[in-house]
Structure formats: structure tokens, C-alpha cells
């Protein structure tokens, strides 16, 4: 007869950093039944043992700002987040999602996600198939039924909610009292089903189908207040929002006072190219709100915000007023606009007279892919323009037209000055967010945010202590989003664990692969130094490889707020 095992899994000899910010301590972690049952000392035998000598053992990382709402239904491993130690993600940010949805609105939602979140429409159509849900509770049930390798929580988004109730007019007008009441009932239904909260956006750059503002942008503040009041009524849930006209920090403060709910907003960025005011004013206001005891957490990111784009979908430029005709034009129409001398003159004028941060972003715009002359790739557009005696705007548009709009460029939108970023990262009122994992797949990849923080800001720059960085990746985001049972290593807690090498942990360079449905491309980053990733007691990654066997049950859980 086999000896009875004390543990399903034991992690031995590591430096335990528990997520509280307390100093690390040497010890073992014993796991049984998906939970931590011993911490520090773990005497006894185990069915599986991981040697963590020379490694850090900490809670699984919590990524509060993702857009995996669709991807979770076809990629149950939720790559690439667990490659970088993420064991819990929150979907539905910025008010976007895929539920609730009427059958005849599915294409509108796909077109919106294509425009605003840079998702491939072909990938969405193929990956979602017959969808299989209409209401938000039905969506949650399907996610839970299909399962995932890591834990997921979902916010109900204001944009699909408004579209569901109002149809295409959701982009154009205020809701009636009856429509707001209908939306409020659906939010309450979602919260009862376990939604983590409500998400919305008023960001002017959020443009959806047919070049129209996304539906949430057409809502007035009274509508947002009424929907947010469901959080207080339910007694649980949080609000996530992206700031914009009609929903700025003054309104966020009012909502925090009225609802008592946690609020997190996106995003406090350093040197934003499309924001004429700097980050210091927002930082000072955030500190003032925190001093009042309000649970308002601005999201910051440790990575420079670089976007790759093609002029076939120049989303990042569409916030400029003269790009509005581009946003609604088809491919032929775009080509005509790009060849128009009047459009080019407007674009050159903006380039030449832009405010300092936008001017800097323009000057740092790089050529990423240009098939006719590969030697130009990874060179600055402005440099090549000077060499050839042509304005960078004309050069970019000529390159786009010469490749049927396939030429690819990269533009830094924010956070390229690390001195400014440091000021944000070291402020304890902030929360790490804005990885946007699952969105902008062919434009950026910041799902590697955690390993970048540990490699760049802890080891290389020594700006953050190891224990503080782990707190920022674990208990702090869990706390800000009201996720009570994740983000800490403690006896009785679910066993979400990451084992990493502090001397080598890092995010690898970006590379383009074509592994999405319909062969759509995306950018990915390999992680280095991540030895093991454990979700609810099950090892899902080991030495940079998936560790789950074919047909093995997936250990992730749908985290339903307000449910036992």
C-alpha cells in the first residue's frame, strides 16, 4: 500500500514573498486540495515536489485590465498571460465586452471591437462561432462550462449593455428613463450572477463601428450614476472607467461617495501624446482623493505604450479631427483620402505644430514593416524623411499607398520617459493595469507587464524593492478590484503560485505570430526566468512550457463576485 501523501504539491527551499509587502523569508509551501495548507515549514511527503532553491515563491499575478472576453472562448489557456506568471485576469474593461448581445447586433459588436480594441474581425467571427449566449449570466455560464487554465472575472460593459437596449441609436443619443431602467435591471442581473462590477468609458479616442463613438460615450452622467447605484444596492462590485468629457475626476469622486464602491480608472500615463495636460495634475488630484479615504485607484503601467499600426486601420490617429473621414471610409476610400493634397496638408500642419508630447511621439515614429525596402525597417520615419528630402507625413502615406496600406509603423503614445514613469510607479495610491491583454493583438503586447516590472524596475533600475513589486502585482490589484481570495500566500488561501528566478526574470522581445483563429496575427513576448506557474494547486507552466497534459482538466475558476 502506498504511503498517504501529506501534500499534493510541495514547493521547497524558496524565498517566500507573500504579497503583503513584508520581507521575504526562506521556507516551503505545502498545497493540498487546491489550497495552501502549510507555509514556511511543510514537514511530510508530497505527490509532487518543486525545488525552488535560489528562486522567489510568490502569489500568482493578478492582471486587472484585460480584454479576453472573446478569446477565453477559444483559447482556454489564455495565452500569453500565464507565460508571465499571471494566474487571475479581469475581462470587460473600458465598458467593452460581448454580452449581453442580440443576434442581430453581433456584427456591430465585432466591428466595435475591431475598431476600438484592434481585434481581428475574421478571428472574432471564427473564434466565437455560434456564440451560444445572449444574456450576461448565460455568457458567464458558458465561460465557466468551457473552463480556463487560469482564473477569470468579468465586468459587465456599458457598451454592449447600451447596444442591447437601444440598438444602433446607442451611439447617438441619451437614453430614455425606460431604457435606463432596463439597463439597470440588466446590470443588477449581472451582479447577481457574479459580475465583478460595471465598466464604462468616455474616452474620445474610443471610436466604434462606422466611425461612431462607442455607445458608452453617448451616455450622460445621470445614466452612469443610475447604473452605478446598482453596486450599492447589490452590496458588492466595483466600477472601472476610462476618463473623458463628462466623466472626469470630479465625477469619479461623486460616484465614489454615492456608491461606496471601489473605482479604478484608466489610465494615468506619463507624457501622453494625445493628452495636452501632464500627469502631475492628475497625480496630485489622486492623492487628494486618497487622503479623503475614497477607494479610487488610477491605473498605471511600467511599460512604454508603443502601438504598431497600418494606415488600413490607423486607430491611434483617429482622435485627430481631420482623421474622422478615414474612420468611416472603406479601403478604397482611405486610399483616396491619403492621396488627397488637402488631407496631407492638414496632417503635415499637425505634425509640424503639435504640442510637445505629440511632437515627440511623431519624431519617434518608426517603420516596422515595408516590403519594398526591408532595409528601412526599424528606422525612424523622420530620419528617412530627412535623408530623402520628403516630409515624414508624405513619406508614411506614400509607403502606405505603395503597399496597399500594408506598411506597418510604430508610434510611442506615452510612458517613454522612465523618470516620469518612476514617479507613478512609486506612488502607493496607484494600481498596475492597462496590460490590455487580448486586445490590440497585432498592435502591441503588454501582457508581459509583470516580468517587465520585475526585470526592468526591480533588478536593472533598482527603483522598486522585490517585495513591493510583488505586492503591486498581487494583493494590490486584487484589493483595488475587490477580489478577496487572490493575491496572497496564506494558509487556507487558493494555491495560485509563481516561482521565478530574480536574477533572470524578464519579458522577451516582441515577435509576430499567426496563431489566432482565421490565421490572424498577433504580437507575443516569451518570458524568461519563470520556473513554474501554479493555479489552484495545479502546475500549468514549467520552465517556460505548458505543463497540462492533453485532456487534463483546466484548473482555473470563474470568480463570481458575491457568490460563495
N, C-alpha and C positions, 0 to 999 in steps of 0.2 A: 504493500500500500504506500502511495506517495505521501510524503510529509505535507501537512497542511501549511499553506503559504500565509505568511503574515501580511504580505502586500502583493497586489497585482504588479506594481511597478515601484522600484526604489531608485532614487537619483542620489548618488553618493559623492562625497568629497568636494562639493562645490562651494562657492561663496554665495550664500543665500541673501538676496536683496529683495525684501518682501513687498515693495511697492509703497510703503508708507513714507519713504524718505529717510528712514533710520539707517544707521551704518550697517553695512553687510557683515555677516558672521558666517564662519565655516560651519558646515553641517550637512545633514542628509534630509531628503524629503521622502516620506512614505505615503503611497497612494493605494487606496482600496475602494472599489465600487464607484470610481469616478471622482472621489473626493480625497482631500489631503487628510490623513489620519495621524501623521507624525511629522514634526518639523524641528530640525536641529539634531535631535537624536532619534534614530529609527532602527532600534535593535530588531533582529529577526531576519527571516529569509523572504525572498521575493521571487515571483514567477519571471520577472524581467528586471534587469539592473542596468542603469546607465551610469557610467563613470564620468563624473563632472569635474575631476581634478583640474585645477587651473582655469575653470570656467565660472561664469556667473549663472546662477539659477534664480529666475525671477518670474513674476506673473506673466501670462500671455498678454501681448499688447492689445490695446483697445483703440480701434480706429472709428471715430465718431462721425466722419464725413465721407461717406462713400455713396456710389450710385449703382450698386449691384442689383437693383430691383428687378431688372430683366435677366441679367447674367446668371443670377442664382438659380434660375430655372433650367439652364442648360449646362452650366459649369459648376457642378456641386462641390468642387474643390476650391472654388472662389480664388483661382489663381489671378494675381500673383501674391495676394496679401499674406497667406501663411508662409510663403518663401522667406518673408522678412519678419517672422515672429508674431504676426497678428493672429489672434485667436477669437476676437469678437469684433464685428463690424455693425455699424448703423447705416441703414439704407433710407432713401426717401428725402434726402436733404434738399434744401433750396425750394421745397414745395413741389419737386418733380417725383414722378413715380408712374406706375402702370395700373393702379387701382384706386378708386373704382373706375370702371370703364364700360361704356355701352359698345355693343358690337360695331355700330356704325361710326364710333369715334376712335377705333383702334388706330386707323391710319393717321389721324390727326395727332394722337399721342406719339406715334413713331416719328412723324415729321417734326414734332416739337423736340423730342429727344435728339434727333439728328441735328437740328439747328443749334439748340442751346447747350447740349452736352456732348456734341461732336461724336455721337454714336452712329454706326453704320446702319442705314435703313435696311439693307439687304440682310445683315446679321440679325437685326431685330425680328424681321419677318420670318426668317428661317428658324431662329432660335426659339421664338415664342410659339411657333406652330399654331395650334388652335386655341391658344391662351388657356382656356379651361376655367375661367373665373369671371365674375362681374363685380361683385362687391368686395370691399376691403377685407372683411372676415374670410370670404372664400379664397382670396389671394393668400392670406396668412395660412389658411389650412393647407393650401397646395404647397407652399414653401415648406411647411412642416412635414407634409406627407413625403415629399421628394427627398428631403434631408440635405445636409451640407456638412462639409468636413469641419467647418468652424461655426461658432455661434453667430446668429444674426438677430438683429432687432430692427423694426421698421417704424418709420414715421408716416403718417398719412399726409399726402401732399395736397396743398391748396390748388395747384394747377389741375390735376386730374379731377379733383373734387368739384371745382367750378365748372369744368367742361362737362362733367357728368350731369350736373343740374341745369346748366344754362345753354348747353350746346355751343355752337360757334360764336354766339353773342358774348360768351365768357371773356373774349379778348377785347370787347368794345365798350362795355357799359357797366354801371353799378348794378348790383343785384337788387331785386325787389325784396320786400320784407318776407314774402312767402319763400323766395329762393334761399334767402339767408337761413330761414327756419329749417328748410330741407337740408341745407349743408350742415347745419348744426346737429341735426339728428344723425347724419351720416358720421360726423366726427365722434359723436357720443357712442355710436355703434362700434366704430373702430377702436376707441379707447376701451370699451367693454370687452372687445375681442383680444386686447393685448397690445395695441399700438403703443409705441414708446412715447408718442406725443404728436404734435402738429408741426408742419413745416410750411413756410411761405417765402416769397421773395418779392422785392420791389426794385431789384437792380435793373437799371436802364439798359444794360448790355444783354439782359435776358430776353432774347427775341426768339419766337417760336415759329409755328407753321405759317407759310405765306408771308413771312417777314413781319408778322404781327407781334405785339407784346405778348409775353406768356400770360395766361389768364389771371394769375395772381396779381399781376401789375395793374389790372383794371379794377381791383377791389379798393374801396375806400377804407379809411381807418376804422370806421364803425363796424364794418363787416369783419375785419380782423379781430377787433375787440370781442365781438359776439362769438366768433368761433373759438377764440382763446378762452372765453369764460367757461367752456366745457371742461377745461383742465381743472378748474377749481371745483366744479360740480362733481367731477369724477373722483376727485381726491388724489389723482396721480397724473403723471405725464408732464412733458416739457415742451417748450416752444423753440424751434430753430428757425432762424430767418436770415435772409441776406438783405442788407440795408439798401435803401433807395428812397426817392422822394415820397413823402407820406409815411415812411416808417424808418425814422432816424432814431438817434439815441434818446431823444426826449420822449418819443412814443414807446420805445423799448422800456424805459423807466416806468412809464404809466402802466404798461402791461404787467411788468413785474410786481408792481404794487397791488394792482387789482386782482391778479390771479394767484400770487404767491408761488408761482411755478418757476422752476429753473428756466433760464433763457440763454441760448448761445447764438451768437451772430457771426456771420461770415462776411468778410474776413478783415482782420487788422493787418495790413500789409505795409511794408516799408517801401517808399518810393514808387507808389503805384503810377504806372504810365497814364492811366485814364482817370486818375483822381487828382485834381489840381491842389487839394489840401494835403498836407503831410500827415504822418502817423502820430505826431506828438500830441496834437489836439485831441484825437480820439483816445489816445493812451491816458491823458490827463482826465478826461471825462470818465473813462472806465474806472480809474482809481477812485474818483469821487463817488461813483455808484457803488463800488465795493465797500467804501467807508460807511455807506448808509445801510449796509447789511443785505443789499439786494443780490440775489444769485444770478448775476449776469456775467457770462463768460465769453469774451471775444475770442475767436479762433485765430491762431497764428500758425505759420508753417516754417520749418527750419530750412526749407529748400528755396532756391531761386525759382520764381514762377516763369518758366520758359514754355512757350507754345509753338509747336510746329503747325504750319497751315499751308494750304494751297489756295490759290485765288478762285478755285471752284467752290470753296466754302470758306471765305475769309471772315469767320465768325468774330475773331478778336478785333477786327477793324470796323465791324458793323455798328459800333456805338457812335461812330462819327457820322454826322447828319448826311453828308453827301454820299455815304455808302448805302443809304436806305433803298434806292432803286436796285442796287446789287442784291440786297437781301431777298427781294421778291422775284428777281429775274431767273429764267432758266439758263442753261449753259450757253445757248446761242446769244441770249440777251446779255449775259455777263461779258462775253467776248466783245460784243458791240460797245458796251459801256467802257471797257478797258481800252478800246481803241479810240474813244472819243476825246478830242483835244481839250474840250471844256472840262471833262471829268479829270483828266490828267493835270490840268492847270490847278484845279481845286486841291487835288491830292498833293501836288508839289508845294502849294502855298501852305497847306497844313504841316507838311514835313519841315519846311523852312522856318515857320513861325511858331512852332509848337512850344508849349510850356516846357520847362527844363527836363522833367522826368520823362515826358513823352519824346522829347527830342533825343534824350539819351537812349531810349528804347529803339527809336528809329536808327540811330547811329550804330547800335549793336545788333541790328537785324542781320542774320547770316543766311547764306544759301546752303540748303541741306541736300537737295537732290536736283540736278539739272543734267539730264541725259545727253544733250548735245555737247556739253563741255564738262565732263566729270571733274576736271582739274579745278573748277571753280567751287566745288563743294567744300563746305566748312570755312569759306572765306566770307568776310563782311561785305554786304551789298554796297555799303558806302565806299569801301576801298576799291572794289572793282569798278564802281561808277567813276571814281576819280581817275583811275588808270585809263579808262576808255573815253573820258570826257563827256559822260552822259549822266544826267540826274538819276539818283538811285530809284526814284519812282518810275521813271521811264524804263530803266533797266529791268526792274522787277516785273513790270507789266509786259514788256517785250518778251522776257523769259517765259512768263505765264502763257502768252499767246503762242509762242513758238512750240510749246509742249502740250497744246490743247488743255491748258490750265493744270497740267500735272506737275510742273516745277514746284518744289517744296522749300519753304523758308521757315526760319525760327526767329521768334521775337521775344525778348525778355519783358514781361509785364510788370514785375515787382520783385522785391527782395534780392536784388543783385548787389546791394551794398551790405556786406556782412556786419559792419559796425552798427548799422541801423537795426538789422535783424537781431543782433545780440541784445539790444535794448528791449525788444519784445519778448524774446525767449527767457530772459532772466526776471521778468515780472510775474509774480505768482498769481496774479488775477487772470492771466491768460490760460488758454487751453489749446493743446495741439489739435489741429484739424486741417481741413482742406486738402486731404490727400486726393480727393475726387476719384478714388479707385473705382473702376468700372465705367468711368466717363472719359471723354476726350482721348479714347484709346489710341488713336493714331496721331494725336497732337502732343501729348505729354504722358509721363508716367511718374507719379509721386506716391504710388502705393509703397514705395521703398523708403518712405519718410522716417520710419523707426530706425532702420540700420544707418541711414544718413546721419540722423541725430547722434547716435552712439559713436559712429566713426569720425564724423567731422567735428561736432561740437563738444564731445567728451574727450576722445583720445587725441585728436590733432590740435584743436584750438584750446582745449582745457578751459572752456568757458563754463561748462556745467560739470558738477560732480556726478559720478556714476549713479549714486543713489537718487539724486534729484532728477536726473534724466529718466531713470526707470519709473519714478513716481509720475513724471509728466506723460509717460507712455501707458500707464496702467490705472492707478487709482484716481488720478486727477480727471481724465476724460470720463471714466465710469461715474464719478461723483457728479460732474457737470451735467451729464445726461440722465442721471437718476437710475443708473444700472447698479443695483445694490449688491449683487452677489459675484461680481467680477472685479479684477484689478488688484487683488491682494493675495499673497500667500499666507494662509492661516489655517489652522486645524478646523475642519468642518466645511471649508470652502470648496467649491468645484476645482478640480485639479487641471487648470489651464496654466501651462508652464512653458517657459522658453529657457533653453540652455545655450549660452553663447560665449565666444572667446573674445574678451575685451581687447585683446591685442590685434585682432584681425577683422572684427565685425565692421562691415561697410556695405554700401549699396554699389553694385557694379554699374558699368556704363550702360546706357540705353541701347537697345538693339530692336530692329523692326522684324516682326514675325507675322505670318499669315495663318493663324490658328483659330480665328473666330469663325462662327457659322458663316456660310457662303464664302469662305476663304478671305474674309475681311482682315485687314492688317491691324496690328496694334504694336505699341512700344512696350517692352518689358525690361526689367532690370534683375539680374541674378543677385542673390545675397551671398556674401562671404562671412564666415565666422559664426553662422547659425548652426549649432550642432544638433539640436533637437527641438521639436515643437510638439507639445502635448495638449490635447483638447479633451476635457472631461475624462482624464486618466488614460487616454489612448494616444500613442505616439503616431502622429500623422506625417511628420517630416524627420528625416535622419540624415545628417551630413549632406544636406543640400538636395536630397531626393525624397519623392513621395514614399511614405512607408506603409500606406494602407494596401493590403492585398486586394486583388480583383474580387469583387463580390462581397468584400468585408463591409459591415455596417458603418455608416458615417457617424462620427461621434458628436458632431455639432448639434446645438439646440436652438430652436426658435425661442428667443427670450420674450415672453409675453408679459408686458407690464401689468401689474395688478392681479396677476394670476399666481397661485401658489406653485 
